Amino acid sequence: MIVMDFSWAVALYMMGGLGVVFLPWLFYNYTETRPVREAPEDIRQCPFCTGVFFVYSDKDIHTCPACGSYIQSQKGEMDAQKT
């Protein structure tokens, strides 16, 4: 007969419960392939305060809502958005 301490029994019981939750989670999250999302074109980051904000207009100069700085869009960035 196999002799088992109470602490071993509790440890095996907890590992079994963890396995019941963790293994299906692992299976469902890592078996499907997800497409890689590209960064949206309407998100900008302020170079002064590093605040991130959405841009809803096509103007060349934007205002950071966090610090109020004026941010000019780069020429190559505007050309890439129009194509």
N, C-alpha and C positions, 0 to 999 in steps of 0.2 A: 504494500500500500504506500502511496505517496504521502509524505508528511509535508504540510504546508503551514507556515506561520500565518497569523492574522494579517500582518502587514503585507505579506505577499499576496494574499487573497484580495485585499483592498486595492493593491496596486494593479493586479491583473484585471479586476473588475473596472477600474477607472480607465485603463488602457483599452479595454474592449469597448467601453462607451465612447471614448475618444475616437477609436477606429471607425465606429458606426457613423459618426458625424464627419470625420475628416476624410475618409477614403472616398465617399460619394462626391464630396465637395471637390476634391482633387481630380476625380474622374471627369466631372461635368465642366470644370473650368479649364482644363488643359487638353481636352480632346478636340474641342471645336477650334477651327481656324477663324480668326477675326481679321478683317481687313485693317491695314494700318491707316489711321486717320492723319490727314495732312492738317497743318495749322490753318485755321480760317483766315481769309484775307482781310477781314474787317476788324482784326484785333491788333492793337498797337501797344508798345511799351515805351513809356517816357524815359528818355536817357538821363534825366536829372533826378527824378524821385523813384524810378523803376516801377511806377504804377502801371498797371495793365488796364486798358479800357477799350471799348468798342468804338469803331468809327462808322458812322451811318451816312456820311456824305462823301462826295468825290472831290472835295476841295484839296488844295495843295498844302494848306496850313491847318493844323488841328490844335485844339487847346486841351491840355491835360486836365481832367476834372479834379485830380488830387492836389496838384500844386499850382495850376494855372499857367504853366509854361506853354509857350507856343512851340509847336513841333512841325517842322517842314518835312513833307514826304520826299524821299529820295527819288531821283529821276528814274533809275532803273526799276524801282519798286512800283511806280505809277505805270510804266510801260508794261510790266508784267501783269498788272491787274486788268488793263484794257484789252489784252489779248486772250 
